[in-house]
């Protein structure tokens, strides 16, 4: 498995994987499939990320197939730039249980340590996503808040946990 930064050439592939994640696991993500930007928008966004200290996307590849991804973002504002947010963590079901999620998360944290002024990493995870919660906790994230009924999928509500990690350099 190769873990690397996604670039403009990966826009369409990432979009396809993002759509799959949102369709197959609607209770795990805060977006709906119809909210996913076009391949062209993702291509341009990934082009901008290449020179950014505010955003990146990592992908895990099995040969030429994108089998996992994770995004990271931090705010432009001076008072909030010390916090980075992990978003969109996803590994395709057929690749789970092989440590790929851990590799993606650890690669994300390693990259964040190179960003100036980042002190904390935050992420949201639905309380029902037991495997993801366990992964984050095993990497040092701790629960700091529960957001009740944060997601509504059809008639069902899902609570989210806000987890944080103090980033050591």
N, C-alpha and C positions, 0 to 999 in steps of 0.2 A: 504494500500500500504506500502510495505517495501522498503526503499532505503538503499542499502549497497554496500560495495566495492566488485567488481567482483574478483573472484579467479580462479585458474586453472580449477576447475570443471565447470566453466561457459564459457570456451573457445568456444565450439561448438555452444552454445546458442547465445553468443554474435556475433559470425561470421554470423549466420543465420539472426539475426536482422540487422546487418550492411549491408548485401546483400539486404535485403528488403528495407532499407532506401535508398540505392544508386540506386536501380531499380525504386522505386516509386517516388523518388524526385531527379532526376539527376542534376537539377539546383541548389540544395541546398548544395551539397557537392563537394569537390575538387578531389575526387577519383571516379573511375569507378568500377563497380562490378568485372571486371576481374583483378583488382589490389588488391583485398582483399586476405590477406594471408590465408593459410589453418587453419583448426581447431587446428591442432597440433602446428602450430606456435603461434596461439593465446593462447593456453593453456600454452605454455612455457613463452610467454610474460607476461601473467597474474601471473604466478609463480614468475617471476622476479620483477614485480611491488609490490609484497607483502612486500618486504623489501626496497623499493625505496623511495627516497625523490625527485625523478625526474618525476615520472609517476604514474597515477592511473586511474582506470575506475570505475565509479559508475553505478549501475543498479537499476532500479525500478521494483519491482515485484508485480504482482497481483496474489496471491496464488503462484504457481510455475512458472508462465509465466513471462518472461522478457518483459516489456512493455515500457521501456525507458532506455536510457543510455547517459552518457556524459563522455568524457575523459579529462584528463589534463596532460600537459607535461611542463617541463622546460629544458632549455639547460644545458649542462654540463659545458660550459665555465664560468669562474669566472665573466666576465664582463656582462653576460646576465642572470645569475641565479636569479636575482631579479625580473624577469618577468616570469609568468606562462601563458600558452596558453590553453584555453578551446577549445576542438575540438569534432566533431562528435555528438553534441547534437541532440537527436532524441527521440520522443515519438510516439508510434504507433498511427495512425489516430483515431482508435476507443477509445482511452483513452485521447484524447486532450480535452481541455476546462475544465479540472478538477483540474488545479493547479499543475499537476505533473511536468511539465517543470520547474516551479518556485521552487518546492521542490528539484529537482535535482540540479538546479543552486545554490540555497542557501546552500545545503549540500556540494557542490563543494567548495564554498567560505569559508565555515566553516573549511573544511579540509585544505585548503590552508593557512588559518591563523595559523595553527599549524606547517607549514613548515618553517624552519629557512630562513630568508633573503628574503622572497617573499614580494615585495612591490607593484607590479602591476599585473593585470590580463588582457590579451588581447584575443580577439576572432575576427574571420571573419564571416560575415553574408551577404548573397546576398541581394542586395537592394530590390528585389522583395519579400523577405520573411518578410512580414509586421508583422505577429504575433510574430516571433522570435525577430525582431528588437524592438518591443514594450516591450517584456518581458525583454530583456537585458537593455533597457533604464530605465524601472521601477525598476530594481535592481541596478541602479547607473552607468551603463556603459555609456560612451559618445563617440560620433563619433570623431575619430582623423584623418581619411583619407579615401578617396574613391579610390579603385583600379579599374580603368576602364577596362572592358573586361577581367576580371580576370579568368573567366571560359568560356569555349567554349563547348557547348553541341550541337552536330550536326553543323548546320550553325548559331546557335544563341549564342550570347555573353551575359554574365551576369556580372554586376559590383558587387564588394564586398565592404562592409564597414569594416574598421578596427575600432573596438571599444575597449576602455580601461576603466579600473576601478582601482582607487588608493585603495589599500587594507588597510583598517583600522583594527587595532588589538584590 
